[in-house]
Amino acid sequence: MPYGEKTKEQLLEYSSKAFEFFETQGVKAVIMACNTTSAMVYEDLKDKYNFKLYPLIQSVSKILSQMPVSKIGVFATPATISSHAYSTNIKKYNTNIEITEIACPEWVKIVENNLIQTPEAADSVKIKVDEMLKYNVEKIVLGCTHYPYLINLLSKFSNKNLYINPAKDFVQYIKTDLLSNGLTNCNNTKGYDKFFVSGSPEKFISAAKMFYNVIECDVLK
């Protein structure tokens, strides 16, 4: 981390290893929740595995294209912005929408290192928001899974209703698609969450407390 500064070759290596691991677990579907990997390596990997693969950007772009607006902004990592994945995929469905894409390379580190309350974080966010608002956008996509954690800070410099967390539409899309393909679990048994970490498990446990109620955790090396 952050993925947004990695090369395509590095992203292919990381994603391939993760997908190969998931295949050994016999999963029926894998969600590419990372905007950067969806933008950079989905096309290279989409037909290589025996499970359903859901890429974030490609899945939500049709929904975004149908919004009653003419100008959309995108805040994302440098890699996602340089790929123009959002603008390319949205324009597949609606060529009339004007899309402004701005890279925010510092924001992932701000969230990961829990620096949201610092003056430096406020300065970084304000600079990007001011830049985006010059384009008179009607909605702004938070094109990185870390960015919604900055919503209170973003709201200090702009209207909170401007922002779109694409994960919400993504979840609904996945649910609908699983149902239509008969892939949902219908036996009413309660599920559970299990996390496998490719880097530092200890750091993940600490960071996960920001968004998940960590009840117990066994670190297996």
N, C-alpha and C positions, 0 to 999 in steps of 0.2 A: 504494500500500500504506500502511496496511492496508485491505483491502476491507471489513472488519467495521465500519468507521465511515462508509462511504459511503452515500449515499441510493440508493433504488431506481432513480431516473433515471440516476444516474452509473453504476451497475452495468449497467443496460441498454445504455448507450452503450459501455462498455468491452467487454462481452460481444458485442454486435452487431458491433463492429469486428473483434474476434478471429475470430468465426465467418465473417464475410464474407471475411476473409483466408484462412481454412482452405478455404473453398469455392473460391477461386481456385487452391488447391493440389491440388484434386481428391481430397481425403481421403474415406475411406469411413466413418469414425467419429470422433467428438470426445468426449473425456471431460471432463465438468465436475468436475474434481478439487477445486475450491474449494467447501467447504461453504456459504459465504455466497452465492455466485452460484446454487448449486443451490437454496438456500432461497428466494431472493428473485426470481429472474428466469426460472427454467426454464419455468414454465407459459406465460410470455409469448413464449418463443422456440422452444419444442419443435417447432413445425410449420412453421417458416419456411425450413428449409435442406434441401439434398439429401444429407444424410448422417445416419447413425445417431447419436443424441445420448444419452449416458449421464450422468445426474445422480447425484452421489454419494449424497445423503441418501435420495432416493426409491428408489434401487437397493438399498441395504443395510438399509432399515427392516424389510423382511419377514424378513430373516435375524435381525436383532436381536429382533424380536417373538417368535421361536421359541426364544429362550434360556430355560433352566429357572430363571428368576428372576422376582421380583414387583416389584422396585424397581430402576430404572436411573437413573443420573445422566448429565447431559450437560454437559461444559465446551465452550463455543464462543464465537464473537465476539458482540458486542452485536447485530449485525444478524441473525445466525442465531437467537439466543435470542429476540429480539423477534418473529421470524416464527413461532416454535413449530413449525418444520418437522419436527424430530425427533419430538416428541410427537404431532403430527397424523398423520404417516405411520406411525409404529409402531402407533398405536391403530387404524389402518385394519385391521390384522391381528389385534391383541390388545388388547381394551379393558380387560383386567384388570391390565395392567402400569402401575405408578405411576412417573411420570417427573418428575425434578427437573432443571431447566435453570438453569445459572448462567453468566453472562457473565464473561469474563476479558479485558478490553480491553488489558491491558498485555502479554500473553504473546507476541503476534506480534512486537512490537517487541523484546522480550527475545531472541527467536530470530534475527530478522533482523540485529540489531546485535551478535550474538555476546556477549550479556551474561549467559549462563546461569550462569557461575561467580560472579556478584556477589552480595553480601548482599541487595541490593534485589530481585533475582530470587527468592531464597529466601523473602524476606518475602512477596512477591506470591503465590507459589505456596502457601505455608503457609496464608495467609489463606483462599484459595479452597478448599483441600482441607479445612481445618477446618470451613468452612461446609457443604460438601457432606456430610461424614461425619455431621453432625447428623441427616441424613435417613435414615440406616441403609441406604444404597444397597448393592446386591450387585455391581453392575458400573458402571463409569464410562466413557462414550464420549468419546474425545478428538475433539471435533467441529470440528477445524480442522487442516489439513494441517501446520501448524507445531507443534502441540502434542506429537506423539510425540517430538520432539527434546528435550522436557523430561522424559522418562520417568525418567531417573536422579534428577532433582531431585524429581519427584513421589513417587518411591519412598522418599525420606527421611522423608516425612510420612504414608505410607500403604503398604499392601501393593501391590507391583507387579502382582500378579495381578488386581487390581481393574480394571485399565485395558484398554480395547478400542481398538485402532487400526482404524477401519472401512475403511481403505484395503486391508487384507488380504482382507476379504470382498468388497470392491468389485472387486478384480482378478480373483478367482475367478468372480464373477458375469459380468464382461465376457467372460472367456475362454469360459465356458459358452454365453453368448448368441451370441458370434461364431461358435462352432462350430455351434450349432443353426440359424443363419441362413446358413451357408455362406460366411462372410465372412473366414475365416482364410486366411493365406498358406501354401499347401501346397507351394511349389516348393523348399523347403529352402535357399533362399538366405539368407545372413546379413544381418540388418537393420542399421540404424545410427540414431543419435540426432542430431536437428538441433533447435537451440533458437532461437526467435525471441522477442525481448524487446521489450515495448512501452514500457519506461521506460529505465533506464540500463544498457546492456550491461556496462559496466565493473563496476558494483556487482553485477550478476548473476553475473559470472564469479567475483568474490571470494566471494560467498555460496554459490555452487554447490559450492565446494570442501568445504563441510561434508558434502555428501551424494553428490558425484559426482566421479569421477576425471577432472578436466579435463586432457586430453592436449594439445589444441591448440584455438585459437579465433581465428577471423577476425571482427573487429567491422565489420559493414557498416552504415553510416548511411543 
